[in-house]
């Protein structure tokens, strides 16, 4: 894939990845409120559903994930992605 990955959150917020350390950092840079706690892949608070696209993990996770789940503190977009965050 060429170009900068596009990130779509909860079928609403859309922005382009600007090479932050993690997807969580990218969302925070866009002022998108996202759940988190440890930022290290230990707690699972940042778990989200990956609806479309691929991510690459930049740090290991200790949380068991379903096939369609990601930890936003541990990954970056590899392609355009669509993510669903838990609703509060």
Secondary structure, DSSP 8 states (H G I E B T S, - for coil): --S--EEEETTTEEEE----SSHHHHHHHTT-----SSSSSSS-TTEEEEEES-EEESS---S---TTEEETTTEEESS-EEEE----
